Amino acid sequence: MKKEPQYTVCYQLTLAEFQDGHVVNTHQVCHHRLSETPELNEVFTDLYEQFRSPHLLGLQITSIRCQQTAQDYLLA
């Protein structure tokens, strides 16, 4: 039985801190998550839906890597 590959998506969020309705600080946070697709549009849409808020200033996908192991490769 062939197993669908998993992908590790690395991404960076740029978040704002507000005070009295003004941006007073920003910071960036790097994360990663598993995905069943390497399709950039689908991955970006999923991430945007997950993190959508007034504090989100930026979302950057930095890499998408296949998690296929050597054993998975030999069995394919």
C-alpha positions as a LaTeX table, in Angstrom:
\begin{tabular}{lrrr}
\hline
Residue & $x$ (\AA) & $y$ (\AA) & $z$ (\AA) \\
\hline
Met1 & 0.00 & 0.00 & 0.00 \\
Lys2 & 1.49 & 3.29 & $-1.11$ \\
Lys3 & 1.54 & 6.00 & 1.53 \\
Glu4 & 1.00 & 9.61 & 0.45 \\
Pro5 & 4.03 & 11.79 & 1.18 \\
Gln6 & 3.95 & 14.33 & 3.97 \\
Tyr7 & 5.51 & 17.76 & 3.63 \\
Thr8 & 7.06 & 19.99 & 6.27 \\
Val9 & 6.10 & 23.61 & 5.68 \\
Cys10 & 8.32 & 26.20 & 7.35 \\
Tyr11 & 6.82 & 29.68 & 7.61 \\
Gln12 & 7.34 & 33.03 & 9.30 \\
Leu13 & 4.66 & 35.26 & 10.78 \\
Thr14 & 5.08 & 38.99 & 11.27 \\
Leu15 & 2.81 & 40.11 & 14.11 \\
Ala16 & 1.93 & 43.56 & 15.40 \\
Glu17 & 1.40 & 44.81 & 18.92 \\
Phe18 & $-1.14$ & 47.61 & 19.21 \\
Gln19 & $-1.58$ & 50.38 & 21.73 \\
Asp20 & $-4.41$ & 52.89 & 21.40 \\
Gly21 & $-5.05$ & 51.71 & 17.85 \\
His22 & $-1.45$ & 52.21 & 16.68 \\
Val23 & 1.24 & 49.66 & 15.94 \\
Val24 & 3.87 & 50.05 & 18.67 \\
Asn25 & 5.95 & 46.97 & 17.99 \\
Thr26 & 6.30 & 44.10 & 15.56 \\
His27 & 7.93 & 40.74 & 15.91 \\
Gln28 & 8.54 & 37.72 & 13.75 \\
Val29 & 7.92 & 34.13 & 14.71 \\
Cys30 & 9.08 & 31.05 & 12.79 \\
His31 & 7.00 & 27.87 & 12.81 \\
His32 & 6.59 & 24.64 & 10.92 \\
Arg33 & 3.74 & 22.22 & 10.34 \\
Leu34 & 2.94 & 19.11 & 8.34 \\
Ser35 & 0.94 & 19.31 & 5.17 \\
Glu36 & $-0.42$ & 16.72 & 2.77 \\
Thr37 & 0.21 & 18.95 & $-0.24$ \\
Pro38 & 3.16 & 20.94 & $-1.57$ \\
Glu39 & 0.80 & 23.24 & $-3.54$ \\
Leu40 & 1.79 & 26.76 & $-2.52$ \\
Asn41 & $-1.68$ & 28.27 & $-2.97$ \\
Glu42 & $-3.33$ & 25.62 & $-0.79$ \\
Val43 & $-0.68$ & 25.83 & 1.92 \\
Phe44 & $-0.81$ & 29.63 & 2.00 \\
Thr45 & $-4.63$ & 29.64 & 2.17 \\
Asp46 & $-4.63$ & 27.14 & 5.05 \\
Leu47 & $-2.04$ & 29.15 & 6.99 \\
Tyr48 & $-3.83$ & 32.44 & 6.37 \\
Glu49 & $-7.13$ & 31.00 & 7.59 \\
Gln50 & $-5.41$ & 29.67 & 10.71 \\
Phe51 & $-3.63$ & 32.91 & 11.65 \\
Arg52 & $-5.92$ & 35.59 & 10.19 \\
Ser53 & $-6.27$ & 38.44 & 12.69 \\
Pro54 & $-5.70$ & 42.21 & 12.91 \\
His55 & $-2.28$ & 41.42 & 14.41 \\
Leu56 & $-1.07$ & 39.55 & 11.34 \\
Leu57 & 1.08 & 41.85 & 9.21 \\
Gly58 & 2.87 & 39.22 & 7.14 \\
Leu59 & 2.97 & 35.55 & 6.33 \\
Gln60 & 5.94 & 34.09 & 4.47 \\
Ile61 & 6.42 & 30.46 & 3.49 \\
Thr62 & 10.16 & 29.86 & 3.69 \\
Ser63 & 10.32 & 26.22 & 2.58 \\
Ile64 & 8.32 & 23.11 & 1.77 \\
Arg65 & 10.17 & 19.81 & 2.15 \\
Cys66 & 9.04 & 16.27 & 1.44 \\
Gln67 & 9.20 & 13.97 & 4.46 \\
Gln68 & 9.56 & 10.78 & 2.42 \\
Thr69 & 12.00 & 8.47 & 4.17 \\
Ala70 & 14.49 & 6.19 & 2.46 \\
Gln71 & 12.30 & 3.20 & 3.33 \\
Asp72 & 9.24 & 4.90 & 1.78 \\
Tyr73 & 11.31 & 5.59 & $-1.33$ \\
Leu74 & 12.37 & 1.94 & $-1.66$ \\
Leu75 & 8.79 & 0.70 & $-1.20$ \\
Ala76 & 7.36 & 3.09 & $-3.84$ \\
\hline
\end{tabular}
